[in-house]
Amino acid sequence: MGSVGWPELLRLTQAHLFLSGCAVLAAIVIGLPIAVLAARNPRVRGPFLAAISLLQTIPGLALLALFYPLLLFIARASGLPIPALGFLPALLALGVYALLPIVRNGVAAIQGIDPALAEAADGLGMTGRQKLLLVELPLGAPVILAGIRTAAVWTIGTATLATTIGQPSLGDLIFSGLQTEDWRRVLIGCLAAAALAILVDAILSLIESGLALRSPVRRGAGLVLLALAALATFAPLGASRAERVVIVGAKNFSEQYILAQLIEDRLRAAGYRTERRDNLGSAIAYRALAAGDIGVYVDYSGTLWTNVLKRTDTPPADAMLKTLGEALSRRDKVTLLGPLGFENAYAFAMTRARARALGIATLDDLARAAPRLRLATDLEFLSRPEWQAVMRHYRPQFRDARPYSPTFMYRALADGSADVISAFSSDGRIAAMDLVTLADPRGALPHYDAVLLLSQRSAADARLVAALRPLIGAIDIDRMRAANWMVDRDADKRTPAQAAAWLASGKTEAPK
């Protein structure tokens, strides 16, 4: 399977199935009572269905993102150890997303019961509970199950987005494949999610037809297959004698995948079992570390300076690192173990030919030419303090400014869809595409030393710290650019794991 191994695919499929199954089960437990109440009470039916329909209009990614700050606020307000990252917010968001078809079909099933049968049940003196259990639910079961089938397919598809809030799923393959242009990972992730949805739908369809046709064989076979699928989500995929699990975080670009793999390799060599939380946004990654939801990840000093400390000044790199270390420790009990040895700074970049033709060498030059130019940025930049600082210092008014995922941002520059991009200085594509980075004479952009951050628990583990300390100061900019280019290039691409192994080897020449 190329860059995707069977153990990784099985692990992610299992996690995806478990998350989706729990979300649909939660939606059934909550949705069926709502459906019964709404079917029997016209006064609440309209408001209930309208509220659930409104929730359904929220994009799945936005719904997942909203639960993270909500849980974080509840945890801080209550003092309870509520996890704001990973399984719980994904479960809540997907459970809400699965409610609509279950409630709608439940209402339709109960209201669609033959009035004569309902009158007969009343004539026999059945209580409301008896009428529900002996008449309405058995007769309405096929319609109710059709809603559950719809909810299950929707949920399995939407669960790929849970990757963005740190919950492992088949979305890990899709998102990482998109960022590294490894289309095999994207294809395998999509096909696996589709196959899972089709399989679950087929099993539920078998049970539905068994109920509709009153066939105990079909119904029994479907239930057995459903039970086997449920058991598969708990099947152990391997044992470990490691003392504890360390969660390694990563943002959503190649360099972060490589460095997270490098950290994992060192921790595993030291006897730890590791798990990954990839594709995290900058704010989520830091908050997750401070809350203890992840144990270690790499961030950048300028990002922490502007996003976390809300500072707008640009001190020298050493002074910035010293202040960050003290402030993060005091405020959030986060330990800045040290810089890795290279800087990945935001830098506006253009093709050399375009910059030369327009006479652009600095951000002052860029601001003067901006009304004729199209800007492409990564997904975060236009909402970050760094962009606001550039606007304050240079006031560029671009003809157009659009966010892209980092991979497609470079593609936009290459195919002429954009004239300038918010590049990353450690990116191997800068040299490979013959780009020039523009000088920042007014100092709008801060330093961006790559730094290793540890949660309070990780920093208290001397063996863990000893395993990671050799990374401090060990990676220079040329080696990081070479490792990034190994993953990002079109021909003879390497995986982040292979690039991490090359970094760890100490070799100076990158593989051709």
C-alpha positions in Angstrom: 0.0 0.0 0.0 2.9 2.3 -0.5 3.2 4.9 2.3 0.4 3.4 4.3 1.1 0.2 6.3 -1.5 -2.3 7.3 -1.0 -1.7 11.1 -1.6 2.1 10.6 -4.7 1.4 8.4 -6.2 -1.1 10.8 -5.5 1.2 13.8 -7.2 4.2 12.2 -10.1 2.1 10.8 -10.7 0.8 14.3 -10.6 4.2 15.9 -12.9 5.6 13.1 -15.4 2.8 13.6 -15.4 3.2 17.4 -15.9 6.9 17.3 -18.7 6.7 14.7 -20.4 3.8 16.5 -20.4 5.7 19.8 -21.7 8.9 18.2 -24.6 7.0 16.5 -25.4 5.1 19.7 -25.5 8.4 21.6 -27.8 9.9 19.0 -30.1 6.9 19.2 -30.3 7.1 23.0 -31.0 10.9 22.9 -32.9 11.0 19.6 -35.6 8.3 20.1 -37.0 9.8 23.3 -37.1 13.2 21.6 -38.9 11.6 18.6 -41.5 10.0 20.8 -42.1 13.2 22.7 -42.3 15.2 19.4 -44.7 12.7 17.8 -47.1 12.8 20.7 -46.9 16.5 21.4 -47.5 18.9 18.5 -46.5 21.9 20.6 -42.9 20.7 21.0 -42.6 19.0 17.6 -42.0 22.2 15.6 -39.4 23.8 17.9 -37.5 20.5 18.4 -37.3 19.7 14.7 -36.4 23.3 13.9 -33.6 23.3 16.5 -32.1 20.0 15.3 -32.4 21.1 11.7 -30.5 24.3 12.5 -27.7 22.3 14.1 -27.6 20.2 11.0 -26.9 23.3 8.8 -23.6 24.0 10.7 -20.7 22.5 8.7 -19.2 19.4 10.3 -15.8 21.0 10.7 -17.2 24.1 12.4 -19.3 21.9 14.8 -16.2 19.9 15.7 -14.2 23.1 16.3 -16.9 24.7 18.4 -16.9 21.9 21.0 -13.2 22.4 21.8 -13.4 25.9 23.3 -16.7 25.0 24.9 -15.3 22.0 26.8 -12.2 24.0 27.6 -14.3 26.7 29.2 -16.4 24.1 31.2 -13.3 22.4 32.4 -11.8 25.7 33.7 -15.0 26.9 35.2 -15.8 23.6 37.0 -12.3 22.6 37.9 -13.1 19.1 36.5 -10.6 17.2 34.4 -12.7 17.3 31.2 -10.7 16.5 28.1 -11.2 19.2 25.5 -9.3 17.5 22.7 -9.8 14.2 21.0 -12.6 11.7 21.6 -15.0 13.7 23.8 -15.5 16.8 21.5 -15.6 14.5 18.5 -18.2 12.3 20.1 -20.4 15.3 21.1 -20.2 17.0 17.7 -20.9 13.8 15.7 -23.7 12.8 18.0 -25.4 16.1 17.4 -24.8 15.7 13.7 -26.5 12.3 13.7 -29.6 13.4 15.5 -31.7 14.8 12.6 -32.4 11.7 10.6 -33.1 9.6 13.7 -35.5 12.1 15.2 -37.3 12.8 11.9 -37.7 9.2 11.0 -38.8 8.4 14.6 -41.5 11.0 14.4 -42.6 9.8 10.9 -42.7 6.2 12.1 -44.9 6.8 15.1 -47.2 9.2 13.3 -47.5 6.7 10.4 -49.0 4.0 12.6 -52.5 3.0 11.3 -55.0 5.0 13.5 -57.1 1.8 13.8 -54.2 0.0 15.5 -53.6 2.9 17.8 -57.3 2.9 18.7 -57.2 -0.8 19.3 -54.3 -0.4 21.7 -56.2 2.3 23.6 -59.3 0.0 23.6 -57.3 -2.8 25.2 -56.4 -0.3 28.0 -52.7 -0.2 27.2 -50.6 2.5 29.0 -48.6 4.9 27.0 -45.5 2.9 27.7 -47.1 -0.4 26.7 -48.4 1.2 23.5 -45.0 2.5 22.7 -43.1 -0.8 23.3 -45.7 -3.2 22.0 -47.2 -1.3 19.1 -45.5 1.9 17.9 -41.8 0.9 18.1 -42.3 -2.7 16.6 -44.4 -1.4 13.7 -42.3 1.7 13.1 -39.0 -0.1 13.4 -38.2 -0.3 9.7 -38.7 3.5 9.3 -36.7 4.2 12.4 -33.9 1.9 11.3 -33.8 3.7 7.9 -33.1 6.9 9.8 -30.3 5.2 11.8 -28.8 4.0 8.5 -28.7 7.6 7.2 -27.2 8.8 10.4 -24.6 6.1 10.4 -23.4 6.9 6.8 -23.4 10.6 7.5 -21.4 10.1 10.7 -18.8 7.8 9.2 -18.2 10.3 6.5 -18.0 13.3 8.8 -15.8 11.5 11.3 -12.8 12.0 9.0 -12.9 15.6 10.1 -12.2 14.6 13.8 -8.5 14.5 12.9 -8.5 18.4 13.2 -9.3 18.2 16.9 -6.8 15.5 17.7 -9.0 12.3 17.4 -7.4 9.6 15.3 -9.6 8.6 12.3 -9.2 7.7 8.7 -9.0 11.5 8.2 -5.4 11.2 9.4 -4.5 9.7 6.1 -6.5 12.2 4.1 -5.2 15.3 5.8 -1.6 14.3 5.9 -1.8 13.1 2.3 -3.1 16.4 1.2 -0.4 18.4 3.0 2.4 16.2 1.7 0.9 15.6 -1.8 0.9 11.8 -1.1 -2.2 11.0 -3.1 -2.0 7.3 -2.2 -2.7 8.2 1.5 -5.6 10.4 0.4 -7.0 7.7 -1.8 -6.6 4.9 0.7 -8.2 7.1 3.4 -11.2 8.0 1.2 -11.7 4.4 0.0 -11.4 3.0 3.6 -14.0 5.5 4.9 -16.4 4.8 2.0 -16.0 1.0 2.4 -16.7 1.3 6.1 -19.9 3.4 5.4 -21.0 0.9 2.8 -20.4 -2.1 5.0 -22.2 -0.6 8.0 -25.1 0.5 5.8 -25.4 -3.1 4.3 -25.5 -4.6 7.8 -28.2 -2.2 9.0 -30.1 -2.7 5.7 -30.1 -6.5 6.4 -31.6 -5.9 9.8 -34.1 -3.4 8.4 -35.3 -5.8 5.7 -35.6 -8.5 8.3 -37.9 -6.3 10.4 -39.9 -5.3 7.3 -40.3 -8.8 6.0 -40.6 -10.4 9.4 -37.6 -12.6 8.6 -35.8 -13.8 11.7 -33.0 -15.2 9.5 -32.2 -11.8 8.0 -32.7 -10.0 11.2 -30.5 -12.5 13.1 -27.7 -12.4 10.5 -27.7 -8.6 10.6 -27.5 -8.5 14.3 -24.6 -11.1 14.4 -22.7 -9.0 11.8 -23.3 -5.8 13.8 -22.1 -7.5 17.0 -18.9 -8.7 15.2 -18.3 -5.1 13.9 -18.7 -3.8 17.5 -16.3 -6.4 18.8 -13.8 -5.5 16.1 -13.6 -2.0 17.5 -12.2 -3.4 20.8 -9.9 -6.0 19.3 -6.3 -5.4 20.5 -3.9 -4.6 17.7 -0.7 -5.1 19.6 0.6 -5.1 23.2 3.2 -2.9 24.7 5.1 -3.1 27.9 5.8 0.7 27.9 5.3 2.4 31.1 3.0 5.2 29.7 1.7 6.7 26.6 3.0 10.0 25.4 0.8 12.0 23.1 2.9 13.8 20.4 1.2 16.8 18.7 1.8 18.2 15.2 0.3 21.0 13.1 -0.8 20.5 9.5 2.4 20.7 7.4 5.3 18.5 6.4 7.9 19.9 8.8 5.6 19.2 11.7 4.9 15.6 10.6 8.7 15.1 10.3 9.6 16.5 13.7 6.7 14.7 15.4 8.0 11.5 13.9 11.5 12.3 15.1 10.2 12.9 18.6 8.2 9.6 18.5 11.2 7.7 17.4 13.3 8.9 20.3 10.6 8.3 22.9 10.0 4.8 21.6 13.7 4.1 21.8 13.5 5.1 25.4 10.7 2.6 26.1 7.6 4.8 25.8 4.5 4.1 23.8 3.4 7.1 21.7 0.3 8.3 20.0 0.0 11.1 17.5 -2.4 14.1 17.3 -1.8 15.6 13.9 -3.3 18.5 11.9 -3.9 20.7 14.9 -4.3 24.4 14.6 -1.8 26.6 16.4 -4.2 27.7 19.1 -5.6 24.2 19.7 -2.1 22.7 19.8 -0.9 25.0 22.5 -4.1 24.9 24.6 -4.0 21.1 24.4 -0.4 21.0 25.7 -1.3 23.4 28.5 -4.3 21.3 29.5 -2.2 18.1 29.4 -4.1 16.6 26.4 -0.8 16.3 24.5 2.6 15.8 26.1 5.0 17.3 23.6 5.1 19.2 20.3 7.2 21.7 18.3 6.1 25.3 18.0 7.7 28.5 16.9 8.8 31.4 19.0 7.1 34.0 16.9 3.8 32.2 17.0 4.0 31.8 20.8 5.0 35.5 21.1 2.1 36.9 19.1 -0.6 34.3 19.6 -0.1 33.2 23.2 1.5 36.2 24.9 -0.2 38.7 22.6 3.0 40.7 22.2 3.5 43.1 19.3 7.2 44.1 19.8 10.0 42.2 18.1 13.0 41.8 20.5 16.2 39.9 19.6 15.8 36.1 19.3 17.6 35.3 22.6 15.6 37.8 24.6 12.4 36.5 23.1 13.2 32.9 24.0 14.1 33.8 27.6 10.9 35.8 28.1 8.8 33.0 26.5 10.4 30.3 28.7 9.6 32.3 31.9 6.1 33.4 30.8 4.9 30.1 29.6 6.1 28.3 32.7 4.6 30.8 35.0 1.3 31.1 33.2 0.5 27.6 31.9 3.1 25.3 33.5 4.5 24.7 30.0 8.2 24.0 29.7 10.2 25.4 26.7 13.0 22.8 26.6 15.0 24.7 24.0 15.3 25.6 20.3 16.0 22.9 17.8 18.6 25.0 16.0 16.7 26.4 13.0 14.1 29.1 12.3 10.9 28.7 10.3 9.9 32.3 9.9 7.0 33.7 7.9 8.4 35.4 4.9 6.7 36.9 1.8 8.0 35.1 -1.2 7.8 35.6 -5.0 9.3 33.8 -8.0 12.7 35.4 -8.7 11.7 36.3 -12.3 8.5 38.0 -11.1 10.2 39.9 -8.3 13.0 41.1 -10.6 10.5 42.2 -13.3 8.5 44.3 -10.8 11.6 45.6 -9.0 10.4 44.1 -5.6 13.1 43.3 -3.0 11.4 44.4 0.3 8.0 44.6 1.9 8.0 48.4 1.2 8.4 47.6 -2.5 5.7 45.0 -2.2 3.2 47.4 -0.5 3.7 49.9 -3.4 3.0 47.1 -6.0 0.3 45.4 -4.0 -2.8 46.8 -5.8 -1.7 44.8 -8.9 -0.8 41.6 -7.1 -2.7 38.5 -5.7 -1.6 37.2 -2.4 -1.9 33.5 -1.3 -1.4 32.5 2.3 -1.7 29.5 4.5 -5.1 28.9 6.2 -4.1 30.8 9.4 -2.1 33.8 8.3 -4.8 36.3 7.4 -6.3 36.0 10.9 -3.0 36.0 12.8 -1.3 38.9 14.6 1.6 38.7 12.2 -0.6 39.8 9.3 -2.0 42.6 11.4 1.5 43.7 12.2 2.4 43.7 8.4 -0.8 45.8 7.8 0.2 48.3 10.5 3.8 48.7 9.3 3.4 48.5 5.5 -0.4 48.9 4.7 -0.4 46.7 1.6 -3.7 46.6 -0.3 -3.6 43.5 -2.5 -5.8 43.0 -5.5 -6.9 39.7 -4.0 -5.9 37.7 -0.9 -6.9 34.1 -0.4 -6.0 31.4 2.1 -4.9 27.9 0.9 -3.6 24.8 2.6 0.2 25.1 2.6 0.7 22.7 -0.3 -1.8 24.4 -2.6 -0.5 27.8 -1.6 2.8 26.9 -3.3 0.9 25.4 -6.2 -1.0 28.7 -6.7 2.3 30.6 -7.0 3.6 28.0 -9.4 0.6 28.0 -11.8 0.2 31.8 -11.7 -2.9 32.0 -9.6 -1.0 34.1 -7.1 1.9 36.5 -7.3 3.2 36.4 -3.8 2.8 34.0 -0.9 3.3 33.9 2.9 6.1 31.3 2.7 8.0 29.5 5.4 11.7 30.1 5.5 12.6 26.4 6.3 10.6 25.1 3.3 12.6 23.2 0.8 10.4 24.5 -2.0 11.9 28.0 -1.7 15.2 26.8 -3.3 13.5 24.2 -5.5 11.1 26.7 -7.1 13.7 29.5 -7.2 11.8 31.8 -4.9 13.1 35.0 -3.3 12.0 36.1 0.2 11.4 39.8 0.7 13.3 41.8 3.3 11.3 43.2 6.3 13.1 46.5 7.0 10.5 47.7 9.5 10.7 44.5 11.6 7.0 43.6 11.4 7.6 39.9 11.7 9.2 38.4 14.8 11.7 35.5 15.0 10.4 32.0 14.6 12.9 29.6 16.2 11.5 26.1 16.3 11.2 25.2 20.0 10.4 22.0 21.9 7.5 22.4 24.3 6.6 20.0 27.1 3.5 19.7 29.2 3.8 19.8 33.0 3.6 16.1 33.3 6.2 15.4 30.6 8.6 18.0 32.0 8.4 16.2 35.4 9.6 12.9 33.8 13.4 13.1 33.9 13.8 10.1 31.6 11.5 11.6 28.9 13.4 14.9 29.1 16.7 13.1 28.8 15.4 11.3 25.7 14.5 14.6 24.0 17.3 16.9 25.1 19.7 15.7 22.4 17.4 17.3 19.8 18.1 20.8 21.2 20.3 22.7 18.8 20.8 19.6 16.7 19.0 20.6 13.5 20.2 23.5 11.3 18.2 25.3 8.6 19.9 23.5 5.7 19.1 20.0 7.1 15.5 20.9 7.9 15.0 22.3 4.4 16.5 19.1 2.9 14.2 17.0 5.0 11.2 19.0 4.1 12.0 18.8 0.4 12.3 15.0 0.7 8.6 14.9 1.6 7.3 17.8 -0.5 9.0 17.2 -3.9 7.0 15.6 -6.7 9.4 12.9 -7.9 10.8 10.2 -5.6 8.9 11.5 -2.6 9.9 10.2 0.9 7.5 9.8 3.8 7.8 11.9 7.0 9.1 8.8 8.8 11.9 8.4 6.2 12.8 12.1 6.4 12.9 11.9 10.2 15.2 8.8 10.0 17.5 10.8 7.8 17.6 13.7 10.2 18.4 11.3 13.1 21.1 9.6 11.1 23.3 12.7 11.1 24.1 12.4 7.4 24.8 15.7 5.7 23.8 14.7 2.1 20.1 14.2 1.5 19.0 11.2 -0.6 18.6 11.9 -4.3 
